[in-house]
C-alpha cells in the first residue's frame, strides 16, 4: 500500500468515525459538531497530502510549519468569525474541529512512519 493509499484510508476512517460520533451525539449539537468535522476534513485533506508528499525533501520542515499555521489560523477564524456569524455554539464546533485536526495529524504521523520504515 502506498503512502497516498494509507492516507486516504486513514482519512476515510477518521471521517466515518467522526460522522458516527456526530450522529450519536444527538440532534441538539449535531449541526455544530458536523460543521466542525466538515471544516476540519476540508482543510486537513490537502494539508495532509501536501505534507506527506514533502517527506524526504528539503522543503519538509517549511511545509509542516506552514500546515500547522494554517490549522491554527483555521481555529482562530472559526472561533472569531465563523461561529459568531453562523450563530453556532462555540464549544461543539471548536471541539469537533480540534478533534478532527488531531485525528488527521495522527493519520499523517502513522502514514509518514510507515512510509519511512519501508513497510
Secondary structure, DSSP 4 states (H G I P E B T S, - for coil): --HHHHHHHHHHHHHHHHHHHHHHT-HHHHHHHHHHHHHHHHHHHHHHHHHHHHTTSTTHHHHHHHHHHHHHHHHHHIIIIIHHHHT--HHHHHHHHHHHHHHHHHHHHHHHHHHHHT-
